[in-house]
Amino acid sequence: MENFKSTVNATEYPPQIKHKVIFETFDALNPGEAMLLINDHDPKPLFFQFQIEHPNQFTWDYLEQGPETFRVKIARV
């Protein structure tokens, strides 16, 4: 079982604040800590946004890849 400091279920947030909540949660992580992102579609655009805003500061590992649920472990390096 994975150990996550925080979990963000993106389906619970309105579209206009999803990324804000996800980035605030990531920003609260210490190096070596991870969060779990749950979504109802592939969050690939978010991955590219992470690459731009946090280059070389995170890892991105799919734990589940749909079709209905996507679970991604995002860890701070």
Secondary structure as a PSIPRED ss2 file (coil, helix, strand):
# PSIPRED VFORMAT (PSIPRED V4.0)

   1 M C   1.000  0.000  0.000
   2 E C   1.000  0.000  0.000
   3 N C   1.000  0.000  0.000
   4 F C   1.000  0.000  0.000
   5 K C   1.000  0.000  0.000
   6 S E   0.000  0.000  1.000
   7 T E   0.000  0.000  1.000
   8 V E   0.000  0.000  1.000
   9 N E   0.000  0.000  1.000
  10 A H   0.000  1.000  0.000
  11 T H   0.000  1.000  0.000
  12 E H   0.000  1.000  0.000
  13 Y C   1.000  0.000  0.000
  14 P C   1.000  0.000  0.000
  15 P H   0.000  1.000  0.000
  16 Q H   0.000  1.000  0.000
  17 I H   0.000  1.000  0.000
  18 K H   0.000  1.000  0.000
  19 H H   0.000  1.000  0.000
  20 K H   0.000  1.000  0.000
  21 V H   0.000  1.000  0.000
  22 I H   0.000  1.000  0.000
  23 F H   0.000  1.000  0.000
  24 E H   0.000  1.000  0.000
  25 T H   0.000  1.000  0.000
  26 F H   0.000  1.000  0.000
  27 D H   0.000  1.000  0.000
  28 A C   1.000  0.000  0.000
  29 L C   1.000  0.000  0.000
  30 N C   1.000  0.000  0.000
  31 P C   1.000  0.000  0.000
  32 G C   1.000  0.000  0.000
  33 E C   1.000  0.000  0.000
  34 A E   0.000  0.000  1.000
  35 M E   0.000  0.000  1.000
  36 L E   0.000  0.000  1.000
  37 L E   0.000  0.000  1.000
  38 I E   0.000  0.000  1.000
  39 N E   0.000  0.000  1.000
  40 D C   1.000  0.000  0.000
  41 H C   1.000  0.000  0.000
  42 D C   1.000  0.000  0.000
  43 P C   1.000  0.000  0.000
  44 K H   0.000  1.000  0.000
  45 P H   0.000  1.000  0.000
  46 L H   0.000  1.000  0.000
  47 F H   0.000  1.000  0.000
  48 F H   0.000  1.000  0.000
  49 Q H   0.000  1.000  0.000
  50 F H   0.000  1.000  0.000
  51 Q H   0.000  1.000  0.000
  52 I H   0.000  1.000  0.000
  53 E H   0.000  1.000  0.000
  54 H C   1.000  0.000  0.000
  55 P C   1.000  0.000  0.000
  56 N C   1.000  0.000  0.000
  57 Q C   1.000  0.000  0.000
  58 F E   0.000  0.000  1.000
  59 T E   0.000  0.000  1.000
  60 W E   0.000  0.000  1.000
  61 D E   0.000  0.000  1.000
  62 Y E   0.000  0.000  1.000
  63 L E   0.000  0.000  1.000
  64 E E   0.000  0.000  1.000
  65 Q E   0.000  0.000  1.000
  66 G C   1.000  0.000  0.000
  67 P C   1.000  0.000  0.000
  68 E C   1.000  0.000  0.000
  69 T C   1.000  0.000  0.000
  70 F E   0.000  0.000  1.000
  71 R E   0.000  0.000  1.000
  72 V E   0.000  0.000  1.000
  73 K E   0.000  0.000  1.000
  74 I E   0.000  0.000  1.000
  75 A E   0.000  0.000  1.000
  76 R E   0.000  0.000  1.000
  77 V C   1.000  0.000  0.000
